[in-house]
Amino acid sequence: MKTLQKNLIYNVLYQLLVIVLPLITAPYIARVLGAESVGVYSYTSSVAQYFLLFAMLGISQHGNRSIAAVKDDPNELSNTFCSIYAIQLGTFIVSTVLYLAYILLFPVDNKLIVAIQFLYVLSGAFDISWYYFGTEQFKITVTRNTIIKLATVLLMFVFVHNPQDLWKYTLIMTAGTLVSQLYLWKYIPKQIRLRKVSFAQIKMHIKPVVVLFVPVIAYSIYKIMDKIMLGNMTSYAQVGYYENAEKIINIPMGVITALGTVMLPRMSNMMSKGEEEKARDYIRLSVKLVTIVGSAIAFGFIGISSVFVPVYFGEEFVSCVSLINILSATVFFVSWANVIRTQYLIPRHYDKIYVVSMLAGALVNFLINCLLIPRLQGDGAAIGTVAAEFAVMFVQMFWIRKEIPIMKYCRDTIPFWVIGFLMQVAVRGYGMLKGASVLTLVSQILIGVFVYCAGCLLYFVVFKDEIGRLLLNGIKSLRQKKNME
């Protein structure tokens, strides 16, 4: 349990850094590059991501799961790592050749930016974060990412000053990703005996890797394809608006994702030991925890969006207000689906359910995008994303409803929706009264934090909620530790 808490702390601290840094850089980049250049970067990055996704297949999740299952056996750990990485290396050779062909043989816009994005595609060949997640060595990945992100932020402010510096911004971002992946190999010789593996050893991993690739590519349709469809059906400026709105929603969502990242290897290990009741208890607590955080995020953004966007991004990005309001609804669906996927479906090898749910989401998203993007532009893409995330969550919940009472777990979180809604009303009302300014935004955030925390604490006390008891016990243990020192 102590290791789990420590890993969660590492990931939450890193996710807080991930929250703070974009909060500093996003308004600067929006103003110095403008909507058009932000859109060009987002569009070319989305295309590069597809090549990387095809190369990674389902390696990240299968690798994490497989490494977690054998981490206590050094010999089997080395065999598993080398077998999975052999697949990864082979697919990336194919992917990089295809990307170079795409640059050289096809008439692409913004060829220089597309060429620089090659570094991003190449970085995936060295991405072995799945190994560190599987062995629960989160400190290494957090340290690496922290250093690289701080360096990229510094370089961004030094070298990027106007729309003509888009190529510099792209180079900083892609090179940073490549360096961060290369850094992980520093520790491998001390932990893994690199060896030649037989085709039979590699073959046993091919099917699960390919199966898990289906949900990855399906997921990409409504997380990446949105921007490509917007760029092709509307304009790069619309892509820029959508990019910034989605970025704002995704920044705090990293805290929720951190829980899934930490819990996946732990749950996989527990499943292999048959600890069913303990696993169910973790899932129940996780649903409640992500809803508490998610409710603050979703209702908080809806409350401040009309003040936040003009103050933060500038008047050029005012179209982001409606996009943020629409996309905020995804927070609940993503949070619950993340718990189901990382703590139940993948550890139990329920890959079929995972695959079908993601395909359902992709189909819903693609159809709605085709219908609504030509009429509503960015808002149409946002509606498609909300519908897709709901479809994914609903299919997963429906399929496992007889095995665990997941819908009951979600219904039990309704009080936190009510607290979040009341916070949103208070925050939004204050913003309408005072108008858009930095002082208004800061005041809204403080009011929101006070109302939400007070509401949650009142609920914890009145209903003697278990999350409240866990927080109280945590505070007591910290005090005892401090007194002992």
Buried (B, 14 or more C-beta within 10 A) or exposed (E): EEEBEBBBBBBBEBBBBBBEBBEEBBBBBBEBBBBBBBBBBBBBBBBBBBBBBBBBBBBBBBBBBBBBBBBEEEEBBBBBBBBBBBBBEEBBEEBBEEBBEBEEEEEBEBEEBBBBBBBBBBBBBBBBBBBBBBBBBBBBBBEBBBEBBEBBBEBBEEEBEEBEBBBBBBBBBBBBBBBBBBBBEEBBEEBBEEEEBEEEBBEEBBEBBEBBBBBBBBBBBBBBBBBBBBBEBBBBBBBBBBBBBBBBBBBBBBBBBBBBBBBBBBBBBBBEEEBEEEBBEBBBBBBBBBBBBBBBBBBBBBBBBBBBBBBBBBEBBBBBBBBBBBBBBBBBBBBBBBBBBBBBBBBBBBBEBBBBBBBBBBBBBBEBBEEBBEEBBBBBBBBBBBBBBBBBBBBBBEBBEEEBBBBEBBEBBEBBBEBBBBBBBBBBEBBEEBEBEEEBBEBBBEBBBEBBEEBBEEBBEEEEBEBBEEBEEEEEEEEEEEEEE
